[in-house]
Amino acid sequence: MKTTIEMELVPFDVPSTVTKAEQIGPDDKHFSLSEIPANTLSAMCDEFRDEIFRKANKLQPPREMPRPHDHKSPRCWCGEANYGASQATSGVES
């Protein structure tokens, strides 16, 4: 006889800061996540994901494509709205 037990898991803790690899002064060891560029945060998340699956000895499932979103929204994470704005003001045509 087999049975399946369902349980709720607690998600990974999300830090509020990142730690600098080499400390130069006494007060420059930690940086708020808001101080880190989005591309750097994304790369750090990718590395974390890779390490989680490596430690679990599992293959990663295919990543979902990002959902369509409003590029004019302040919540736009992709930078496409900013790219379009910079192109329009720079006089560069594509």
N, C-alpha and C positions, 0 to 999 in steps of 0.2 A: 504494500500500500504506500502511495506517495501523497504528499500534501504540499501545498504552497502557502506560505505565510507572508502576508503583506505587512510592511512596516514603513513608517515615515522616517526619513533620514534628515539630519540637520545639515543644511548647506555649508560649504566651506566658509570659514571666516574671511570677510573682505577687509583688508587693511585700510587705514586712513592715510598712512604715510608709506614712503619707500625709504630704504636706508642706503646711503651712499657707500660704495665699496671701500673707499679710502677716506679716512677722516683727516682733514687738514687742521681745523680748529676745533675748539671745544663745543661750539654751537651749530656746526654745519653737518651733523650726521643724518638728520631726517628731513624729508621734504614732503609736503602735503601732496596728495594725488592731483589736486587742482593746479599745482605748479609744474606738472610733468606734461610735455606735449602729447597730444592724442596718438600720434604714430608710435611714440615710445611706449605708452600704456598698452596699445594694441599688441606691439611686439612682445612685451612682458607677459601679457595674457596668453599669447600663442605659445611662448616658452613654458608657462605654467601648465597649460593644457597638454602639451607634448610630454612633460615630465609626469603628470598624473597618469596618462595612459601607459607610459613606459613602466612606471612602478607597478601598475595593475597588470602588466603583461597582456595588454589588450590592443587591438587595432582600433584606430579612431574611426567612428562612423563618418560618412560624408557630411561636410558642413552645409548648413542651409544657406541659401542665397539671402542677402539682406532684403527686408520688406521694402516696397516702394514707400517713399515718404515725401513730405513737403519740404523742398530745399530752401524755402523762404522762412521756415520755422526756426526759431532760436535753438531748437533741439536737433537740428540737422547736424549729423556727425560726419558726413562724408566730404564736406568742403566743396561740393559741386556748386553751391550757390555763391560761395566766395570766389571760386575760380571764374565763374561766369561774370561776376561783377568786376573782377580785376581785368578780364579780357575786354569788357566793354569800355572801361576807363583808360586802358592802355593804348587804344587805337590799333591793337593787333587783331587782324582778321584771320579766321581759320578757314 
